[in-house]
């Protein structure tokens, strides 16, 4: 159990967000997130929607059906989340 799980519990949205934070310089597909996190494709699709809507995650379309996701590091909210994640990991570990 990592530091975020100790405090907030394990939710699909936290799992996806943690994966994107840990791979913030690497754009990825829904299937890549699903494979890396062990979540189903449909769970990742469901929980990434509010992250995109809030501007924390950027979504780029590649063709008509393929979507690529990456943290939106231009967003103040994303920067605050990434900073918080780093501080929590230092404090709890």
C-alpha positions in Angstrom: 0.0 0.0 0.0 1.5 3.3 -1.0 1.2 6.6 0.9 -1.8 7.9 -1.1 -3.8 4.7 -0.5 -3.0 4.9 3.3 -4.6 8.3 3.5 -7.4 8.3 0.8 -8.0 4.6 0.2 -7.8 2.8 -3.1 -10.2 4.2 -5.7 -10.1 3.8 -9.5 -9.8 7.5 -10.0 -6.9 7.8 -7.5 -5.3 4.8 -9.2 -5.5 6.4 -12.7 -4.4 9.8 -11.4 -1.4 8.2 -9.6 -0.4 6.4 -12.8 -0.6 9.6 -14.8 1.5 11.5 -12.2 4.1 8.8 -12.2 4.3 8.8 -16.0 3.6 12.5 -16.5 6.0 12.9 -19.5 4.5 9.9 -21.3 1.2 10.3 -23.2 -0.8 7.1 -23.0 -4.0 5.4 -24.2 -6.9 4.1 -22.1 -5.7 0.5 -22.7 -2.2 1.5 -21.5 -3.6 2.9 -18.3 -5.8 -0.1 -17.8 -2.9 -2.5 -18.3 -0.5 -0.5 -16.0 -3.1 -0.2 -13.2 -4.9 -3.5 -13.5 -8.3 -1.7 -13.9 -10.7 -2.6 -16.7 -10.8 -0.5 -19.8 -14.4 0.6 -18.9 -13.3 1.7 -15.4 -10.5 3.8 -16.7 -12.8 5.4 -19.3 -15.4 6.2 -16.6 -12.9 7.8 -14.1 -10.8 9.7 -16.6 -13.8 11.7 -17.8 -14.0 14.0 -14.8 -10.2 14.4 -14.9 -10.4 15.6 -18.5 -13.5 17.8 -17.7 -11.7 19.5 -14.9 -8.6 20.2 -17.0 -6.3 18.1 -15.0 -5.8 15.7 -17.9 -5.5 16.5 -21.5 -7.2 14.4 -24.1 -6.0 14.3 -27.8 -7.8 12.5 -30.5 -5.7 10.4 -32.9 -8.2 9.6 -35.7 -11.8 9.0 -35.0 -11.6 6.6 -32.1 -8.2 6.6 -30.5 -7.7 8.9 -27.6 -4.3 9.9 -26.0 -4.1 11.1 -22.4 -1.5 13.1 -20.4 -1.5 15.3 -17.4 -2.1 18.9 -18.2 1.0 20.5 -16.6 -0.2 24.0 -17.7 -3.1 23.7 -15.2 -2.6 25.2 -11.8 -4.8 22.4 -10.3 -2.6 19.7 -11.9 0.6 21.4 -10.6 -0.9 21.5 -7.1 -1.9 17.8 -7.3 1.6 16.8 -8.4 3.2 18.9 -5.7 0.8 17.4 -3.1 1.5 13.9 -4.3 5.3 14.5 -3.9 4.9 16.0 -0.4 2.6 13.2 0.8 5.0 10.6 -0.4 7.9 12.3 1.5 5.8 12.8 4.7 4.3 9.3 4.9 7.2 7.2 3.8 
